[in-house]
Amino acid sequence: MSCIGSLVFCPDCGDLLDGAAGDEKAVLTCTICGAQCKDTSSKVIVTQSKPTDFPSSLRVKRSDIQMVDSGLDANPTIMHPCENCGAEEVRFYTQQLRGADEGTTVFYECPQCRHKWNTNN
């Protein structure tokens, strides 16, 4: 008898056996050839893998990248009132988080109170 996942097939004719419920004591009878087999659909296969089992050129390159902090805020400022403290100038940046045919998301941060919020364009 062969078993693929929870499907049990007749060893004589290869027909799919009905009534497979994972009970090892149950006997399944083939409706085509009449062969009887034990129900083996209760098998559980557990696999374990480590990140090193699947080498990735991207993972190797990631360790080569170095972040340099210049100490300067790279985000530009804009005259826009802060939602929290009312400061007139805030820093901002944009990111494309939704579909390519939709607008970008604008992220704001107030340099005075460090309040952060975003809007969708």
MOPAC internal coordinates of N, CA, C and O (Angstrom, degrees):
PM7 1SCF
backbone

  N    0.0000 0     0.00 0     0.00 0    0    0    0
  C    1.4444 1     0.00 0     0.00 0    1    0    0
  C    1.5159 1   108.25 1     0.00 0    2    1    0
  O    1.2310 1   120.44 1   -39.53 1    3    2    1
  N    1.3331 1   116.76 1   140.47 1    3    2    1
  C    1.4540 1   120.86 1   175.43 1    5    3    2
  C    1.5156 1   109.79 1  -109.21 1    6    5    3
  O    1.2310 1   122.02 1   -29.39 1    7    6    5
  N    1.3027 1   113.73 1   150.61 1    7    6    5
  C    1.4646 1   119.95 1  -179.86 1    9    7    6
  C    1.5193 1   108.39 1  -135.08 1   10    9    7
  O    1.2310 1   120.62 1   -54.52 1   11   10    9
  N    1.3281 1   116.41 1   125.48 1   11   10    9
  C    1.4587 1   121.74 1   175.28 1   13   11   10
  C    1.5173 1   106.35 1  -121.67 1   14   13   11
  O    1.2310 1   120.43 1   -69.66 1   15   14   13
  N    1.3447 1   116.78 1   110.34 1   15   14   13
  C    1.4621 1   119.75 1  -175.94 1   17   15   14
  C    1.5066 1   108.65 1    64.08 1   18   17   15
  O    1.2310 1   119.93 1    58.16 1   19   18   17
  N    1.3348 1   117.74 1  -121.84 1   19   18   17
  C    1.4566 1   121.58 1   178.16 1   21   19   18
  C    1.5260 1   110.97 1  -105.70 1   22   21   19
  O    1.2310 1   119.73 1  -167.42 1   23   22   21
  N    1.3475 1   118.13 1    12.58 1   23   22   21
  C    1.4575 1   121.97 1   177.43 1   25   23   22
  C    1.5257 1   109.45 1   -94.45 1   26   25   23
  O    1.2310 1   120.51 1   -45.66 1   27   26   25
  N    1.3268 1   116.63 1   134.34 1   27   26   25
  C    1.4562 1   121.60 1  -179.98 1   29   27   26
  C    1.5287 1   107.86 1  -116.87 1   30   29   27
  O    1.2310 1   120.64 1   -49.26 1   31   30   29
  N    1.3372 1   116.39 1   130.74 1   31   30   29
  C    1.4554 1   122.25 1  -177.84 1   33   31   30
  C    1.5200 1   110.07 1  -114.20 1   34   33   31
  O    1.2310 1   120.97 1   -32.07 1   35   34   33
  N    1.3250 1   115.74 1   147.93 1   35   34   33
  C    1.4669 1   122.52 1   178.66 1   37   35   34
  C    1.5295 1   109.07 1   -66.89 1   38   37   35
  O    1.2310 1   119.71 1   -44.59 1   39   38   37
  N    1.3600 1   118.16 1   135.41 1   39   38   37
  C    1.4627 1   120.14 1  -179.65 1   41   39   38
  C    1.5322 1   112.60 1   -74.37 1   42   41   39
  O    1.2310 1   120.11 1   158.72 1   43   42   41
  N    1.3267 1   117.39 1   -21.28 1   43   42   41
  C    1.4644 1   120.12 1  -177.20 1   45   43   42
  C    1.5309 1   112.14 1   -87.11 1   46   45   43
  O    1.2310 1   120.18 1   128.44 1   47   46   45
  N    1.3469 1   117.26 1   -51.56 1   47   46   45
  C    1.4670 1   119.32 1  -174.54 1   49   47   46
  C    1.5219 1   113.98 1  -111.18 1   50   49   47
  O    1.2310 1   119.25 1   168.48 1   51   50   49
  N    1.3429 1   119.04 1   -11.52 1   51   50   49
  C    1.4652 1   122.33 1   177.87 1   53   51   50
  C    1.5050 1   114.35 1    83.76 1   54   53   51
  O    1.2310 1   119.43 1  -172.70 1   55   54   53
  N    1.3342 1   118.70 1     7.30 1   55   54   53
  C    1.4596 1   121.97 1  -179.92 1   57   55   54
  C    1.5339 1   109.95 1   -71.76 1   58   57   55
  O    1.2310 1   120.63 1   -30.05 1   59   58   57
  N    1.3307 1   116.39 1   149.95 1   59   58   57
  C    1.4649 1   121.80 1   176.69 1   61   59   58
  C    1.5170 1   108.50 1   -72.77 1   62   61   59
  O    1.2310 1   120.35 1   -54.06 1   63   62   61
  N    1.3220 1   116.94 1   125.94 1   63   62   61
  C    1.4619 1   121.30 1  -178.67 1   65   63   62
  C    1.5160 1   110.05 1   -87.36 1   66   65   63
  O    1.2310 1   120.91 1   -51.02 1   67   66   65
  N    1.3293 1   115.87 1   128.98 1   67   66   65
  C    1.4642 1   121.76 1  -179.99 1   69   67   66
  C    1.5158 1   110.65 1   -80.87 1   70   69   67
  O    1.2310 1   120.56 1   -26.29 1   71   70   69
  N    1.3161 1   116.53 1   153.71 1   71   70   69
  C    1.4595 1   122.42 1   172.93 1   73   71   70
  C    1.5027 1   114.75 1    86.77 1   74   73   71
  O    1.2310 1   119.30 1  -168.18 1   75   74   73
  N    1.3316 1   118.94 1    11.82 1   75   74   73
  C    1.4598 1   120.39 1   178.31 1   77   75   74
  C    1.5228 1   108.83 1   -68.71 1   78   77   75
  O    1.2310 1   121.05 1   -63.10 1   79   78   77
  N    1.3480 1   115.59 1   116.90 1   79   78   77
  C    1.4562 1   120.18 1  -177.09 1   81   79   78
  C    1.5157 1   112.31 1  -124.14 1   82   81   79
  O    1.2310 1   119.62 1  -176.30 1   83   82   81
  N    1.3226 1   118.34 1     3.70 1   83   82   81
  C    1.4529 1   120.70 1   178.88 1   85   83   82
  C    1.5107 1   113.71 1    89.35 1   86   85   83
  O    1.2310 1   119.28 1  -173.00 1   87   86   85
  N    1.3161 1   118.98 1     7.00 1   87   86   85
  C    1.4660 1   122.28 1   178.55 1   89   87   86
  C    1.5231 1   108.22 1   -87.78 1   90   89   87
  O    1.2310 1   120.48 1   -67.84 1   91   90   89
  N    1.3365 1   116.69 1   112.16 1   91   90   89
  C    1.4731 1   121.27 1  -175.84 1   93   91   90
  C    1.5209 1   112.71 1   -65.97 1   94   93   91
  O    1.2310 1   119.60 1   159.17 1   95   94   93
  N    1.3270 1   118.38 1   -20.83 1   95   94   93
  C    1.4631 1   121.51 1  -179.95 1   97   95   94
  C    1.5233 1   111.90 1   -85.85 1   98   97   95
  O    1.2310 1   120.30 1   166.00 1   99   98   97
  N    1.3341 1   117.03 1   -14.00 1   99   98   97
  C    1.4661 1   120.55 1  -178.24 1  101   99   98
  C    1.5250 1   110.01 1   -73.24 1  102  101   99
  O    1.2310 1   121.45 1   -33.48 1  103  102  101
  N    1.3201 1   114.83 1   146.52 1  103  102  101
  C    1.4619 1   121.40 1   176.47 1  105  103  102
  C    1.5187 1   107.10 1  -113.76 1  106  105  103
  O    1.2310 1   120.99 1   -55.47 1  107  106  105
  N    1.3189 1   115.70 1   124.53 1  107  106  105
  C    1.4535 1   121.26 1  -179.70 1  109  107  106
  C    1.5145 1   109.47 1   -98.80 1  110  109  107
  O    1.2310 1   120.26 1   -43.57 1  111  110  109
  N    1.3279 1   117.10 1   136.43 1  111  110  109
  C    1.4603 1   121.98 1  -179.21 1  113  111  110
  C    1.5238 1   108.70 1  -111.54 1  114  113  111
  O    1.2310 1   120.33 1   -50.00 1  115  114  113
  N    1.3159 1   116.97 1   130.00 1  115  114  113
  C    1.4533 1   122.93 1   179.62 1  117  115  114
  C    1.5207 1   109.45 1   -73.53 1  118  117  115
  O    1.2310 1   119.66 1   -49.67 1  119  118  117
  N    1.3170 1   118.25 1   130.33 1  119  118  117
  C    1.4665 1   122.04 1  -179.73 1  121  119  118
  C    1.5221 1   111.72 1   -77.79 1  122  121  119
  O    1.2310 1   119.29 1   164.93 1  123  122  121
  N    1.3163 1   118.97 1   -15.07 1  123  122  121
  C    1.4643 1   122.16 1  -178.99 1  125  123  122
  C    1.5286 1   111.44 1   -89.38 1  126  125  123
  O    1.2310 1   120.51 1   124.26 1  127  126  125
  N    1.3495 1   116.63 1   -55.74 1  127  126  125
  C    1.4656 1   119.62 1  -174.32 1  129  127  126
  C    1.5270 1   113.75 1  -109.55 1  130  129  127
  O    1.2310 1   119.49 1   170.97 1  131  130  129
  N    1.3302 1   118.57 1    -9.03 1  131  130  129
  C    1.4592 1   121.91 1   177.36 1  133  131  130
  C    1.5194 1   115.01 1    84.09 1  134  133  131
  O    1.2310 1   119.39 1  -176.39 1  135  134  133
  N    1.3222 1   118.76 1     3.61 1  135  134  133
  C    1.4629 1   121.28 1   179.91 1  137  135  134
  C    1.5295 1   109.71 1   -66.51 1  138  137  135
  O    1.2310 1   121.12 1   -34.06 1  139  138  137
  N    1.3341 1   115.45 1   145.94 1  139  138  137
  C    1.4579 1   120.60 1   179.05 1  141  139  138
  C    1.5257 1   109.60 1  -113.44 1  142  141  139
  O    1.2310 1   121.26 1   -43.08 1  143  142  141
  N    1.3479 1   115.19 1   136.92 1  143  142  141
  C    1.4647 1   121.41 1  -176.86 1  145  143  142
  C    1.5214 1   109.52 1  -140.75 1  146  145  143
  O    1.2310 1   120.97 1   -24.19 1  147  146  145
  N    1.3189 1   115.76 1   155.81 1  147  146  145
  C    1.4593 1   120.48 1   173.51 1  149  147  146
  C    1.5180 1   109.06 1   -75.39 1  150  149  147
  O    1.2310 1   120.96 1   -28.85 1  151  150  149
  N    1.3384 1   115.76 1   151.15 1  151  150  149
  C    1.4604 1   121.74 1   178.06 1  153  151  150
  C    1.5267 1   108.61 1   -80.12 1  154  153  151
  O    1.2310 1   120.08 1   -66.22 1  155  154  153
  N    1.3256 1   117.45 1   113.78 1  155  154  153
  C    1.4686 1   121.25 1  -178.51 1  157  155  154
  C    1.5278 1   111.98 1  -111.14 1  158  157  155
  O    1.2310 1   120.19 1  -161.58 1  159  158  157
  N    1.3237 1   117.24 1    18.42 1  159  158  157
  C    1.4683 1   119.44 1  -175.82 1  161  159  158
  C    1.5184 1   113.02 1   -76.59 1  162  161  159
  O    1.2310 1   119.53 1   177.63 1  163  162  161
  N    1.3409 1   118.50 1    -2.37 1  163  162  161
  C    1.4603 1   120.47 1  -177.91 1  165  163  162
  C    1.5231 1   113.14 1   -86.76 1  166  165  163
  O    1.2310 1   120.21 1  -174.08 1  167  166  165
  N    1.3256 1   117.20 1     5.92 1  167  166  165
  C    1.4602 1   119.44 1  -179.46 1  169  167  166
  C    1.5151 1   110.27 1   -65.39 1  170  169  167
  O    1.2310 1   120.87 1   -42.39 1  171  170  169
  N    1.3107 1   115.93 1   137.61 1  171  170  169
  C    1.4580 1   121.90 1   176.91 1  173  171  170
  C    1.5169 1   107.90 1  -119.56 1  174  173  171
  O    1.2310 1   120.84 1   -52.57 1  175  174  173
  N    1.3146 1   116.00 1   127.43 1  175  174  173
  C    1.4560 1   120.90 1   179.67 1  177  175  174
  C    1.5169 1   108.21 1  -112.76 1  178  177  175
  O    1.2310 1   120.92 1   -56.06 1  179  178  177
  N    1.3154 1   115.84 1   123.94 1  179  178  177
  C    1.4598 1   121.31 1  -179.79 1  181  179  178
  C    1.5267 1   107.71 1  -115.91 1  182  181  179
  O    1.2310 1   121.15 1   -52.05 1  183  182  181
  N    1.3157 1   115.40 1   127.95 1  183  182  181
  C    1.4637 1   119.70 1   177.63 1  185  183  182
  C    1.5181 1   109.16 1  -118.90 1  186  185  183
  O    1.2310 1   121.19 1   -29.15 1  187  186  185
  N    1.3032 1   115.34 1   150.85 1  187  186  185
  C    1.4559 1   121.32 1   177.40 1  189  187  186
  C    1.5171 1   108.09 1  -131.61 1  190  189  187
  O    1.2310 1   120.76 1   -39.14 1  191  190  189
  N    1.3071 1   116.15 1   140.86 1  191  190  189
  C    1.4624 1   119.92 1   177.96 1  193  191  190
  C    1.5188 1   109.45 1  -140.97 1  194  193  191
  O    1.2310 1   121.61 1   -23.06 1  195  194  193
  N    1.3097 1   114.52 1   156.94 1  195  194  193
  C    1.4597 1   121.52 1   177.14 1  197  195  194
  C    1.5206 1   108.17 1  -109.92 1  198  197  195
  O    1.2310 1   119.37 1   -22.21 1  199  198  197
  N    1.3146 1   118.82 1   157.79 1  199  198  197
  C    1.4569 1   120.17 1   177.92 1  201  199  198
  C    1.5306 1   113.04 1   -57.28 1  202  201  199
  O    1.2310 1   120.12 1   153.26 1  203  202  201
  N    1.3223 1   117.38 1   -26.74 1  203  202  201
  C    1.4610 1   120.18 1  -179.47 1  205  203  202
  C    1.5320 1   112.39 1   -78.22 1  206  205  203
  O    1.2310 1   119.84 1   168.59 1  207  206  205
  N    1.3451 1   117.90 1   -11.41 1  207  206  205
  C    1.4555 1   121.05 1   178.51 1  209  207  206
  C    1.5233 1   112.20 1   -68.77 1  210  209  207
  O    1.2310 1   120.29 1   153.77 1  211  210  209
  N    1.3168 1   117.05 1   -26.23 1  211  210  209
  C    1.4505 1   122.35 1  -179.43 1  213  211  210
  C    1.5218 1   108.62 1  -122.11 1  214  213  211
  O    1.2310 1   119.87 1   -90.16 1  215  214  213
  N    1.3262 1   117.85 1    89.84 1  215  214  213
  C    1.4620 1   120.13 1  -176.74 1  217  215  214
  C    1.5254 1   111.09 1   -62.32 1  218  217  215
  O    1.2310 1   120.84 1   -36.76 1  219  218  217
  N    1.2997 1   116.00 1   143.24 1  219  218  217
  C    1.4566 1   121.62 1  -179.53 1  221  219  218
  C    1.5178 1   108.91 1  -133.29 1  222  221  219
  O    1.2310 1   120.90 1   -52.44 1  223  222  221
  N    1.3192 1   115.89 1   127.56 1  223  222  221
  C    1.4611 1   119.02 1   177.78 1  225  223  222
  C    1.5216 1   110.40 1   -67.08 1  226  225  223
  O    1.2310 1   119.92 1   150.50 1  227  226  225
  N    1.3315 1   117.76 1   -29.50 1  227  226  225
  C    1.4700 1   120.22 1   177.66 1  229  227  226
  C    1.5235 1   111.31 1   -67.88 1  230  229  227
  O    1.2310 1   120.32 1   140.30 1  231  230  229
  N    1.3403 1   117.00 1   -39.70 1  231  230  229
  C    1.4613 1   120.65 1   179.45 1  233  231  230
  C    1.5220 1   110.40 1   -63.41 1  234  233  231
  O    1.2310 1   120.40 1   142.11 1  235  234  233
  N    1.3343 1   116.84 1   -37.89 1  235  234  233
  C    1.4599 1   121.33 1   179.12 1  237  235  234
  C    1.5251 1   110.03 1   -66.98 1  238  237  235
  O    1.2310 1   120.26 1   137.34 1  239  238  237
  N    1.3320 1   117.12 1   -42.66 1  239  238  237
  C    1.4587 1   120.99 1  -179.42 1  241  239  238
  C    1.5191 1   112.28 1   -67.81 1  242  241  239
  O    1.2310 1   120.09 1   149.26 1  243  242  241
  N    1.3436 1   117.44 1   -30.74 1  243  242  241
  C    1.4580 1   120.88 1  -177.69 1  245  243  242
  C    1.5273 1   111.10 1   -60.38 1  246  245  243
  O    1.2310 1   120.05 1   145.03 1  247  246  245
  N    1.3178 1   117.50 1   -34.97 1  247  246  245
  C    1.4607 1   119.70 1  -179.26 1  249  247  246
  C    1.5297 1   111.40 1   -72.93 1  250  249  247
  O    1.2310 1   119.80 1   162.13 1  251  250  249
  N    1.3371 1   117.98 1   -17.87 1  251  250  249
  C    1.4587 1   121.31 1   179.49 1  253  251  250
  C    1.5207 1   113.09 1   -82.29 1  254  253  251
  O    1.2310 1   119.71 1   165.28 1  255  254  253
  N    1.3193 1   118.15 1   -14.72 1  255  254  253
  C    1.4584 1   121.88 1  -177.09 1  257  255  254
  C    1.5260 1   109.26 1   -83.42 1  258  257  255
  O    1.2310 1   121.20 1   -47.02 1  259  258  257
  N    1.3145 1   115.31 1   132.98 1  259  258  257
  C    1.4612 1   120.21 1   178.20 1  261  259  258
  C    1.5176 1   108.86 1  -118.00 1  262  261  259
  O    1.2310 1   120.54 1   -43.58 1  263  262  261
  N    1.3074 1   116.58 1   136.42 1  263  262  261
  C    1.4556 1   122.03 1   176.76 1  265  263  262
  C    1.5270 1   108.41 1   -94.34 1  266  265  263
  O    1.2310 1   120.90 1   -48.76 1  267  266  265
  N    1.3185 1   115.88 1   131.24 1  267  266  265
  C    1.4511 1   121.14 1   179.09 1  269  267  266
  C    1.5216 1   107.96 1  -113.70 1  270  269  267
  O    1.2310 1   120.67 1   -56.13 1  271  270  269
  N    1.3066 1   116.33 1   123.87 1  271  270  269
  C    1.4575 1   121.06 1   178.26 1  273  271  270
  C    1.5189 1   107.89 1   -99.44 1  274  273  271
  O    1.2310 1   120.78 1   -66.67 1  275  274  273
  N    1.3203 1   116.11 1   113.33 1  275  274  273
  C    1.4605 1   120.53 1  -177.53 1  277  275  274
  C    1.5258 1   112.03 1   -81.45 1  278  277  275
  O    1.2310 1   120.68 1   169.09 1  279  278  277
  N    1.3363 1   116.30 1   -10.91 1  279  278  277
  C    1.4500 1   118.86 1  -178.03 1  281  279  278
  C    1.5247 1   112.17 1    86.33 1  282  281  279
  O    1.2310 1   119.91 1   169.84 1  283  282  281
  N    1.3074 1   117.78 1   -10.16 1  283  282  281
  C    1.4516 1   122.15 1   179.19 1  285  283  282
  C    1.5262 1   109.84 1   -98.72 1  286  285  283
  O    1.2310 1   120.77 1   -31.85 1  287  286  285
  N    1.3156 1   116.14 1   148.15 1  287  286  285
  C    1.4535 1   119.58 1   174.23 1  289  287  286
  C    1.5170 1   108.30 1   -78.69 1  290  289  287
  O    1.2310 1   120.56 1   -61.04 1  291  290  289
  N    1.3085 1   116.54 1   118.96 1  291  290  289
  C    1.4562 1   120.87 1  -175.27 1  293  291  290
  C    1.5243 1   112.39 1   -80.90 1  294  293  291
  O    1.2310 1   119.76 1   163.23 1  295  294  293
  N    1.3112 1   118.06 1   -16.77 1  295  294  293
  C    1.4577 1   120.59 1  -177.64 1  297  295  294
  C    1.5266 1   111.28 1   -79.86 1  298  297  295
  O    1.2310 1   120.46 1   -43.45 1  299  298  297
  N    1.3393 1   116.73 1   136.55 1  299  298  297
  C    1.4614 1   120.04 1   178.75 1  301  299  298
  C    1.5244 1   111.10 1   -72.18 1  302  301  299
  O    1.2310 1   121.03 1   -15.28 1  303  302  301
  N    1.3166 1   115.63 1   164.72 1  303  302  301
  C    1.4663 1   121.20 1   178.25 1  305  303  302
  C    1.5222 1   109.34 1  -107.70 1  306  305  303
  O    1.2310 1   121.51 1   -23.04 1  307  306  305
  N    1.3206 1   114.71 1   156.96 1  307  306  305
  C    1.4615 1   121.64 1  -179.45 1  309  307  306
  C    1.5221 1   108.30 1  -142.92 1  310  309  307
  O    1.2310 1   120.95 1   -29.55 1  311  310  309
  N    1.3117 1   115.80 1   150.45 1  311  310  309
  C    1.4636 1   120.83 1   176.20 1  313  311  310
  C    1.5269 1   107.69 1   -80.08 1  314  313  311
  O    1.2310 1   120.95 1   -84.24 1  315  314  313
  N    1.3276 1   115.78 1    95.76 1  315  314  313
  C    1.4621 1   122.74 1  -178.62 1  317  315  314
  C    1.5241 1   106.21 1  -150.32 1  318  317  315
  O    1.2310 1   118.88 1   -49.26 1  319  318  317
  N    1.3210 1   119.75 1   130.74 1  319  318  317
  C    1.4732 1   119.82 1  -176.22 1  321  319  318
  C    1.5251 1   112.40 1   -71.12 1  322  321  319
  O    1.2310 1   121.42 1   -39.33 1  323  322  321
  N    1.3205 1   114.88 1   140.67 1  323  322  321
  C    1.4594 1   121.95 1   176.46 1  325  323  322
  C    1.5262 1   108.93 1   -71.73 1  326  325  323
  O    1.2310 1   120.52 1   -44.44 1  327  326  325
  N    1.3292 1   116.62 1   135.56 1  327  326  325
  C    1.4689 1   121.05 1   178.82 1  329  327  326
  C    1.5240 1   112.13 1   -66.26 1  330  329  327
  O    1.2310 1   120.41 1   152.85 1  331  330  329
  N    1.3267 1   116.82 1   -27.15 1  331  330  329
  C    1.4574 1   121.31 1  -172.51 1  333  331  330
  C    1.5325 1   112.46 1   -92.11 1  334  333  331
  O    1.2310 1   120.48 1   124.14 1  335  334  333
  N    1.3392 1   116.68 1   -55.86 1  335  334  333
  C    1.4668 1   119.23 1  -173.37 1  337  335  334
  C    1.5194 1   113.25 1  -108.29 1  338  337  335
  O    1.2310 1   119.51 1   169.56 1  339  338  337
  N    1.3254 1   118.55 1   -10.44 1  339  338  337
  C    1.4612 1   121.50 1   178.12 1  341  339  338
  C    1.5185 1   114.45 1    84.76 1  342  341  339
  O    1.2310 1   119.65 1  -172.80 1  343  342  341
  N    1.3422 1   118.28 1     7.20 1  343  342  341
  C    1.4634 1   120.32 1   177.69 1  345  343  342
  C    1.5228 1   108.55 1   -58.05 1  346  345  343
  O    1.2310 1   120.40 1   -35.45 1  347  346  345
  N    1.3392 1   116.85 1   144.55 1  347  346  345
  C    1.4591 1   120.38 1  -173.27 1  349  347  346
  C    1.5216 1   113.81 1   -82.17 1  350  349  347
  O    1.2310 1   119.29 1   157.68 1  351  350  349
  N    1.3271 1   118.96 1   -22.32 1  351  350  349
  C    1.4561 1   121.65 1  -176.02 1  353  351  350
  C    1.5289 1   110.03 1  -118.44 1  354  353  351
  O    1.2310 1   120.63 1   -49.78 1  355  354  353
  N    1.3368 1   116.40 1   130.22 1  355  354  353
  C    1.4653 1   121.61 1   179.65 1  357  355  354
  C    1.5312 1   109.31 1  -133.12 1  358  357  355
  O    1.2310 1   120.70 1   -21.12 1  359  358  357
  N    1.3107 1   116.26 1   158.88 1  359  358  357
  C    1.4628 1   121.89 1   175.89 1  361  359  358
  C    1.5292 1   107.82 1   -90.86 1  362  361  359
  O    1.2310 1   120.49 1   -26.44 1  363  362  361
  N    1.3466 1   116.68 1   153.56 1  363  362  361
  C    1.4565 1   119.52 1  -179.79 1  365  363  362
  C    1.5257 1   111.34 1  -149.94 1  366  365  363
  O    1.2310 1   120.89 1   -20.17 1  367  366  365
  N    1.3281 1   115.90 1   159.83 1  367  366  365
  C    1.4604 1   123.56 1   168.81 1  369  367  366
  C    1.5204 1   107.30 1  -152.78 1  370  369  367
  O    1.2310 1   120.57 1   -18.99 1  371  370  369
  N    1.3241 1   116.52 1   161.01 1  371  370  369
  C    1.4637 1   121.23 1  -178.54 1  373  371  370
  C    1.5193 1   109.99 1  -120.91 1  374  373  371
  O    1.2310 1   121.55 1   -28.12 1  375  374  373
  N    1.3437 1   114.64 1   151.88 1  375  374  373
  C    1.4641 1   121.42 1   175.21 1  377  375  374
  C    1.5158 1   108.78 1  -143.03 1  378  377  375
  O    1.2310 1   120.59 1   -33.70 1  379  378  377
  N    1.3230 1   116.48 1   146.30 1  379  378  377
  C    1.4602 1   122.58 1   176.91 1  381  379  378
  C    1.5251 1   107.58 1   -91.52 1  382  381  379
  O    1.2310 1   120.20 1   -84.39 1  383  382  381
  N    1.3289 1   117.21 1    95.61 1  383  382  381
  C    1.4593 1   121.61 1  -176.72 1  385  383  382
  C    1.5229 1   112.41 1  -100.26 1  386  385  383
  O    1.2310 1   120.25 1   158.17 1  387  386  385
  N    1.3177 1   117.12 1   -21.83 1  387  386  385
  C    1.4629 1   121.41 1  -178.62 1  389  387  386
  C    1.5191 1   109.00 1  -103.12 1  390  389  387
  O    1.2310 1   120.12 1    13.57 1  391  390  389
  N    1.3054 1   117.38 1  -166.43 1  391  390  389
  C    1.4612 1   121.93 1  -178.41 1  393  391  390
  C    1.5155 1   112.05 1   -60.62 1  394  393  391
  O    1.2310 1   120.82 1   -22.19 1  395  394  393
  N    1.3311 1   116.04 1   157.81 1  395  394  393
  C    1.4646 1   121.18 1  -177.68 1  397  395  394
  C    1.5160 1   111.77 1   -64.74 1  398  397  395
  O    1.2310 1   120.21 1   155.16 1  399  398  397
  N    1.3278 1   117.20 1   -24.84 1  399  398  397
  C    1.4601 1   119.55 1   179.90 1  401  399  398
  C    1.5296 1   112.22 1   -89.46 1  402  401  399
  O    1.2310 1   119.66 1  -174.92 1  403  402  401
  N    1.3169 1   118.25 1     5.08 1  403  402  401
  C    1.4556 1   122.69 1   178.23 1  405  403  402
  C    1.5233 1   109.80 1  -111.62 1  406  405  403
  O    1.2310 1   120.60 1   -15.65 1  407  406  405
  N    1.3161 1   116.45 1   164.35 1  407  406  405
  C    1.4581 1   121.99 1  -176.94 1  409  407  406
  C    1.5179 1   113.38 1   -69.09 1  410  409  407
  O    1.2310 1   121.42 1   -10.80 1  411  410  409
  N    1.3243 1   114.88 1   169.20 1  411  410  409
  C    1.4598 1   120.91 1   179.50 1  413  411  410
  C    1.5242 1   110.64 1   -84.93 1  414  413  411
  O    1.2310 1   120.59 1   -13.93 1  415  414  413
  N    1.3133 1   116.49 1   166.07 1  415  414  413
  C    1.4556 1   122.76 1   174.38 1  417  415  414
  C    1.5204 1   107.39 1  -101.87 1  418  417  415
  O    1.2310 1   120.52 1   -50.10 1  419  418  417
  N    1.3393 1   116.60 1   129.90 1  419  418  417
  C    1.4616 1   121.88 1  -179.82 1  421  419  418
  C    1.5256 1   107.77 1  -102.57 1  422  421  419
  O    1.2310 1   120.88 1   -54.33 1  423  422  421
  N    1.3265 1   115.93 1   125.67 1  423  422  421
  C    1.4624 1   122.31 1   178.86 1  425  423  422
  C    1.5215 1   108.41 1  -105.43 1  426  425  423
  O    1.2310 1   120.67 1   -49.99 1  427  426  425
  N    1.3245 1   116.33 1   130.01 1  427  426  425
  C    1.4616 1   122.50 1  -179.65 1  429  427  426
  C    1.5181 1   109.81 1  -114.78 1  430  429  427
  O    1.2310 1   120.81 1   -30.52 1  431  430  429
  N    1.3462 1   116.05 1   149.48 1  431  430  429
  C    1.4626 1   121.48 1   172.43 1  433  431  430
  C    1.5198 1   108.10 1  -143.84 1  434  433  431
  O    1.2310 1   121.38 1   -49.95 1  435  434  433
  N    1.3122 1   114.96 1   130.05 1  435  434  433
  C    1.4650 1   120.47 1   178.86 1  437  435  434
  C    1.5289 1   108.43 1   -83.16 1  438  437  435
  O    1.2310 1   119.30 1   -55.27 1  439  438  437
  N    1.3378 1   118.95 1   124.73 1  439  438  437
  C    1.4653 1   120.31 1   179.73 1  441  439  438
  C    1.5387 1   113.13 1   -70.16 1  442  441  439
  O    1.2310 1   120.03 1   161.53 1  443  442  441
  N    1.3262 1   117.55 1   -18.47 1  443  442  441
  C    1.4671 1   119.57 1  -178.51 1  445  443  442
  C    1.5290 1   112.13 1   -85.75 1  446  445  443
  O    1.2310 1   120.18 1   127.54 1  447  446  445
  N    1.3402 1   117.27 1   -52.46 1  447  446  445
  C    1.4692 1   119.57 1  -175.93 1  449  447  446
  C    1.5362 1   113.04 1  -104.99 1  450  449  447
  O    1.2310 1   119.57 1   178.81 1  451  450  449
  N    1.3261 1   118.42 1    -1.19 1  451  450  449
  C    1.4664 1   125.15 1   179.22 1  453  451  450
  C    1.5340 1   113.22 1    62.58 1  454  453  451
  O    1.2310 1   119.98 1  -161.64 1  455  454  453
  N    1.3380 1   117.64 1    18.36 1  455  454  453
  C    1.4634 1   121.44 1   176.43 1  457  455  454
  C    1.5264 1   109.00 1   -69.43 1  458  457  455
  O    1.2310 1   120.22 1   -42.67 1  459  458  457
  N    1.3555 1   117.18 1   137.33 1  459  458  457
  C    1.4606 1   121.71 1  -179.83 1  461  459  458
  C    1.5206 1   109.63 1  -121.64 1  462  461  459
  O    1.2310 1   120.43 1   -38.00 1  463  462  461
  N    1.3343 1   116.79 1   142.00 1  463  462  461
  C    1.4574 1   122.44 1   175.16 1  465  463  462
  C    1.5137 1   108.24 1  -155.96 1  466  465  463
  O    1.2310 1   120.87 1   -10.58 1  467  466  465
  N    1.3313 1   115.93 1   169.42 1  467  466  465
  C    1.4631 1   119.43 1   179.87 1  469  467  466
  C    1.5131 1   111.22 1  -142.40 1  470  469  467
  O    1.2310 1   120.97 1   -19.57 1  471  470  469
  N    1.3304 1   115.74 1   160.43 1  471  470  469
  C    1.4683 1   122.52 1   175.90 1  473  471  470
  C    1.5285 1   108.21 1  -137.79 1  474  473  471
  O    1.2310 1   121.15 1   -28.44 1  475  474  473
  N    1.3209 1   115.40 1   151.56 1  475  474  473
  C    1.4628 1   121.57 1   177.12 1  477  475  474
  C    1.5201 1   108.61 1   -99.15 1  478  477  475
  O    1.2310 1   120.31 1   -51.00 1  479  478  477
  N    1.3193 1   117.01 1   129.00 1  479  478  477
  C    1.4634 1   121.04 1   176.93 1  481  479  478
  C    1.5038 1   109.74 1   -87.31 1  482  481  479
  O    1.2310 1   120.10 1   180.00 1  483  482  481

